[in-house]
Amino acid sequence: MAKTGLKRRMIEQFHHPRGVGGRVAGFVMAHRSSNRRRNIWVVELLDIQPEDRVLEVGFGPGIALGELAARATRGRVYGVDHSAVMVGRASRRNRAAADRIELIHASVERLPSFGEPLDAVLAVNSSGFWPDPPQRLRELRGLLRPGGRIALASQPRCPGANRDTTTRAAGELQDLLAKAGFTELRVETLDLDPPVACVIGVTPR
């Protein structure tokens, strides 16, 4: 019983890192090879241009943020995360690009204003924890310019996850994006264990 409770608390730290346990979870996320590979891969799929304005929702330790800033050299990178621990970690990790990255401690259901429309949005292994995902995606679509891109990625972490689990996750992400009004949907897969699915959508022009 005690071991089960401890395991549950550790899993919760990966969903919402807090305190000492959250710092441990952040260290694991930052140094796990599969996390790094999937974040870099998703950024590559979005084809970020030098002047793009990009938002990552649920940036964790900030792996993708650095990759985004390296591509949006004349643009702006925003990050929103509900964990103050992750905001601190990601800020330290991306200190060299602090002039182009703005990190905000906020939940996805309380997104701030970003001024001008965004060119791209991404969320890696976080959309499954959002309250009312279809509504959140409609709100994100409203922040994007016509023709703006969104990428939702999922690498299932449930016990026994395999290629079939990833295929089902991809289908669920496709359905969510379609219901939220995104078009030109396509699915990409990264061959990890288990595989990562990324669904790319476009706001109607």
N, C-alpha and C positions, 0 to 999 in steps of 0.2 A: 504493500500500500504506500509506504513512504517513498520507495523508489519510483513508483508510478507518478506520485505527486511531484517529485523532483523533475522527472522527465517532462511532465506537462508544463511545469514552470519554465524549463529551458526552451521548450518549443515556443512558448508564448513570447520569450525574449527575441526570437527571430521575427515575430510578427510586429512587436512593439518594444524595441530595446529600451530598457530603463536601468539606471543605477549600475552597479558593478557587473551584474549579469548581462546587462545590455552592452557594456563595453567589451565583454568577452565575446558575445554574439557578433558584434561589429568586427572584432579582430578576425574571427572565423570567416565571416562573409568577405572580408577584404583580401584574405589570403587563400581562400579555396580556389583551386585552379579552374573548376567548372564555372564558378561565378564570374571570374575574370573573362574567360573565353566567351560566355554567352552575352555579357554586357558589351564587349567590343564588337561582337558579331552583329548585335541588334543596331548599334550605331552605324556600322557599315551599311546595313540594309536601308537605312533612312536617307543615304546619299546627301549628307549635310553639306550645304554650300557656305562659302566664306561669310556671307552677309545674313545668314539665317538667324532667326530668333527661335530658340528651342526651349521646351519645358520637359523636365523629367519629373514624374510623379512617383514618389517612393524611392528616392535615390540611394538609400542605405549608406554604405561607406564611401560612395562617390566615385566608383570606378568609371561608370559611363560619363559622368560629368566632365572628367578630364579629357576623355576621347572627344566629346562634343566640342569642348573649348578649343581643342587642337585643330578642329575643322572649321568652326564658326569664328574665324580669326578677326573678322570685322563685324560680327554680330553680337548676340547676347544669349547667354545660357542661364535659364532659371531652373531652380530645383525646389520642390515642395516635399516635405517629409513630416510625419506626425511625431517623430522621435527627436527630442532635443539632443540626445546622445549622438545620433547619426548626423545631425546638423553640425555638431562640433567636430566629429571625426572627418566628415567630408570637407569641411572648411580647411582643416589642417592638411588633408591630403592634396587639396587643389589650391594651396596658398599661392603658387606661382601664377595662376590664372585668375586671381581674385578680382582683377579689374574687369573681367568679362563674365564672371559667374556670380549670380545672386541667389543665395540660399534662404529659404523661408520656412520657419517652423509653423506648419499648419496642416490640417487634415484635408483630404481631397474634397470633402463636402463643404469646405469653407475656403475655396480658392480665392486668392487676392486678385486685383486687377493687374494686368501686365501691360497696360497702355495699348500700344499698337497690336494688331493681330499677330499671332504666332505662325511660323512656317512649319513647325513639326512638334509632335508630342510623343513621348515614349513612356512606357511603364513595363518594368521587367519583374515578373513574379510578385506583383503587388495588386493587380486588379481583382484578384480573387478574394481579397480582404476588404474591398470597398463596400460601404453600405449602398444598396440600390445601384449596382453598376450601370444599368441602362441610363439612369438619370445622370450619373456622373459623366458618362460618355457623351451624352447630349450637351452637357455643359462644356466639356472640352471641345466638342465640335464648334460650339459658338465662339471659342477663343481663337480658332484657326482661320486663316485666310482661305478664300476659295482656292481649291487645289492643294491645300495644306495636307501634310501626311501625319498619320498616327501609326505607331507600332506597339502592339501588345504582345509580350512574350511570356511563355510559361514553360518551366521545366518542373514537372510534377515531383513533389517530394514525399508523397504518401508511401507507406510501406508497400513493397512489391511493384512500384511503378515501373512501367516498361513502354515499349513503342506504342502499344495499343492505348495506354493511358494518355500518352502525348497526343495521339490522333484524336481522342475524345476531347481533350483540352483545346485543341486547335478548332474543332467544330464549335465548341461553346464560345470561344472568342469570336469566331466568324459571325455567329448568330447575334452576339451582343453588338458588334460593330454595325451589322446590317440594320438592326432595330434602332440604333442611334442615328442612322441616316448616312453612314459612310458608304462609299462606293469603291469600285475597282479593287475589291478585296483579293488578296493573294496570300498564300501560305508558304512559308519557308521553314526548313527543318535543319537543325544543327545536330550532327550525329554524336551526341554525348551519351552517358548512361545515367538516367534515361535521356532520350533525345529532347531537344528544346524545340518548341513550336513558336514561330513568330507570325502574327497576322498583320499585314500592312493594309491600311485603308486610306482613302482620300476624301476630303470634303468636296461636295458637289461644286462645280465651277459655275 
